[in-house]
Amino acid sequence: MNTFKFIVISSLLALLCCILTSCNNICGNKLLKQITTSDNKYTAIAFIRDAGATTAFSPQVSLFKVGHNLTDSDTGNIFIGNNSDFIDIEWKNENTLIIKHKCPKEEIHKKETKLKNINIEYIKLDDNN
């Protein structure tokens, strides 16, 4: 009887471990562009977040202090859109970031105009650009 209990408990623990390890974050980020301010303080990162077959691509932009590397757990702290795989960024000057996107207004979930001492401007492109 003790052998049977051991086998059952061991099997249940193995199954639980398999379930827990398969519940990893299924989202991934694809880096599109990374640009640094001329004073080398901040890095703007444009990326596409993909959370699997049942979700749309999400163009996102984050601003970090120089030295941060994009991870799959990062989400946009400046801009988050939906249903597009296009996003572009450029520095207008040391304190102004320009974000170009193709997201319709109703598909924009985050759109900051200032973060830290960085002003953020947006250019909405149509699908033909």
N, C-alpha and C positions, 0 to 999 in steps of 0.2 A: 504494500500500500504506500509506503514512503517513497518508493521509486516512482510510482504513478504520480504522486503529488509533485515530486521534483520535476518530472517531465512536463506536467501541465503548467506549473509556475514558470519554468524556464521558457516554455513555448510562448506563454503570454507576455513575458518580459521581452523576448525577442521581437514579437509582433508589435509591442508598444514602441520599442526602439525604432523599428522600421517606419511606423506611422509618424513618429515625431521627426525623424530625419527627412522624411519626404515632404514635410510642411515648411520647407525653406521658402524664403521670399522668391516668388517666381518672376518678379519684375526685374528688368534689366535696363541699364542706361547705355545708350550709344553716343559717345562723344562726337560732336560735329565740329566744334570750334572752341578754342581756348585762347583768350587774349588778356594781356596784362597792361595795367596803366603804365604810363611813361615813368612815373615815380616808383614803380615796382612795389606798390602797396597792395593792390587788389588784382584779382583775376576774375574775369567774367567767363562763364562756361555755358555754352549752348549745347543742349543734348536732346535726344529723343528718348522718352521713357516708353517701354513696351512691357505690358503686364500680361501678355498672352493672347491667345486666339479670340477670347471673348471681349477684349477691350480694344479701343482705337489707339493709334499712336498719339503720344502726348508731347508736343514740343515744349521744352522748359528751359529757363535760364536761371542760373544762380550766381551770386557774387560771394567770393571768399577772399580771405587774406591770402597773399601769395604763398604757395607751398602746399595747398590743399589739392589732393588728387580725387577726382570724381569716383564715387563708389556706387554700387547698385542700390544702396539704401538712400542715397541723396535724392531730394526732390527740389523743385524750383523754389527759391526763396524770393525771386523777383517776378517771374512770369511762369504761368502754367496755362497751357491751351489744350485743346483736344481736337481729334479728327484731322490731324495734319502731320506730315512728316517734314515740314519745312520750318526752319528757324535760322536767323542769321544775326550776328552782333558785330558792332564796331564801336570804337571809342571816337567820339566827336572831339573830345579834349580830355584832360586829366580827370575832370569831375562829371563828365556826361557820357552815358552809355546809350547807344541807339540800338533798339531791338526791332528787327524786321520779321514780320510773321504773316501768315495767310489765314489765320483763324477768324471765323465769324464772331461777332460780338458775344453771341449767346454761348459760344464754345470757349470763352476765356474765363478761367476760374480764379486766376490771380494776376494782378496787373499793378505792381507798385510803381510809383512815380519818383520815389526817393528811398534810398537805403544807405545808412551811414551818411557819408557826405557826398554820395554819388547821386546825381540827377539822372532820371531814366526817361528817354523819349521813345515813342513808338511810331513805326511806319507800317501801315497795313497794306500789303501787296495783294493784288488780285491773282487769280490762278494763272493768268497769262504771263506774269513776270517771272 
